Amino acid sequence: MEILYLLIPLSVVLVLLIIGVFWWALQSGQFDNIEREGERILRQD
C-alpha cells in the first residue's frame, strides 16, 4: 500500500511531462504539414 504513495505522484508527473512535450511540439510547428513529409520519402530527387 505504501508504494502507491510513490507511484501515484510519479505517474502524475509523467503525464504532465508528456502533455508538456506534446504542447511544445504543437507550438513549435512539428505537426504543421505532415502530408509533405509523407510524400517526400516517395519522391526521387
C-alpha positions, -999 to 999 in steps of 0.1 A, spaced: 0 0 0 29 24 7 42 20 -28 10 39 -40 23 70 -23 52 69 -46 37 56 -78 7 79 -80 27 112 -78 53 98 -102 25 89 -127 10 123 -124 44 139 -131 50 116 -160 16 125 -175 22 162 -171 56 158 -187 41 140 -217 14 167 -221 41 194 -218 62 178 -246 32 174 -268 22 210 -262 57 222 -271 56 201 -303 23 217 -313 35 252 -305 68 248 -324 51 236 -356 61 200 -356 27 189 -369 20 218 -394 24 199 -426 27 161 -420 14 153 -455 45 168 -471 69 146 -452 50 115 -461 52 124 -498 89 135 -496 101 100 -489 83 87 -520 98 113 -544 131 107 -560 154 137 -560 
